[in-house]
Amino acid sequence: MLTMTTQQIISPSQVLECISSGKSTQSARVAGSLGVDPLVVSRWLCGEDMRGVYQPIVLRDCILDELDLEGCTFYETMQLTGCRIAAARFAAAYFYSWLLIENCVFEGPFEGQRVQNDGGVIIHNTVFAGWADFDGASLRGELDLVGVSFPSGTNLLYLLADKSATLGGRVRLSGCQFRAADIPPGLGAFLATLETPLSFASQT
């Protein structure tokens, strides 16, 4: 494990070097935009190019100027724990394995449009301080949100209540906070379909 003090500033290329070496990045300030394009490789399966990132990504107690995962496919687990992220671009990212986010703060708008998952998405005790946009998301795997708040709003509940949306796995939301404007009128019909009851506190 790579351990750094919070005062130490590292570059995105140093983080990518850690990931390529199978190490986590911990207690560091990542200056600049952290993208994962240099980690993308081609692997052919049955004549199809399964391009994507095949290394696990683990960031703990880090401060990031920007995390840019837009359009990338992830075949291994991605884990963010105790991180503060100024700008997050997850649009059209595809997670075949687990996406784990715990005790994090997304300070600016969260770009999650058209994000897809086959593996589970687990988000616990996390704040999306800016608008969290999940427009067009395809949630085929498990979705587990506990203690998550959206003080500036999100369209996530509208996505979940939309019968035309792609939902395939178990959905659980517990102790989450949403603005009253972000709770759709038809949410009750969706709640009746859940294996695990949805529990949240609305906020204005």
Secondary structure as GFF3:
##gff-version 3
##sequence-region A 1 204
A	DSSP	beta_strand	2	3	.	.	.	ID=ss1
A	DSSP	beta_strand	9	10	.	.	.	ID=ss2
A	DSSP	alpha_helix	12	20	.	.	.	ID=ss3
A	DSSP	beta_strand	25	26	.	.	.	ID=ss4
A	DSSP	beta_strand	29	35	.	.	.	ID=ss5
A	DSSP	three_ten_helix	37	39	.	.	.	ID=ss6
A	DSSP	beta_strand	44	45	.	.	.	ID=ss7
A	DSSP	beta_strand	48	49	.	.	.	ID=ss8
A	DSSP	beta_strand	57	60	.	.	.	ID=ss9
A	DSSP	beta_strand	63	68	.	.	.	ID=ss10
A	DSSP	beta_strand	73	74	.	.	.	ID=ss11
A	DSSP	beta_strand	78	81	.	.	.	ID=ss12
A	DSSP	beta_strand	84	89	.	.	.	ID=ss13
A	DSSP	beta_strand	94	95	.	.	.	ID=ss14
A	DSSP	beta_strand	99	102	.	.	.	ID=ss15
A	DSSP	beta_strand	105	106	.	.	.	ID=ss16
A	DSSP	beta_strand	110	111	.	.	.	ID=ss17
A	DSSP	beta_strand	116	117	.	.	.	ID=ss18
A	DSSP	beta_strand	121	124	.	.	.	ID=ss19
A	DSSP	beta_strand	127	128	.	.	.	ID=ss20
A	DSSP	beta_strand	132	133	.	.	.	ID=ss21
A	DSSP	beta_strand	138	139	.	.	.	ID=ss22
A	DSSP	beta_strand	143	146	.	.	.	ID=ss23
A	DSSP	alpha_helix	156	161	.	.	.	ID=ss24
A	DSSP	beta_strand	166	167	.	.	.	ID=ss25
A	DSSP	beta_strand	171	179	.	.	.	ID=ss26
A	DSSP	three_ten_helix	180	182	.	.	.	ID=ss27
A	DSSP	alpha_helix	187	191	.	.	.	ID=ss28
A	DSSP	beta_strand	199	203	.	.	.	ID=ss29
###
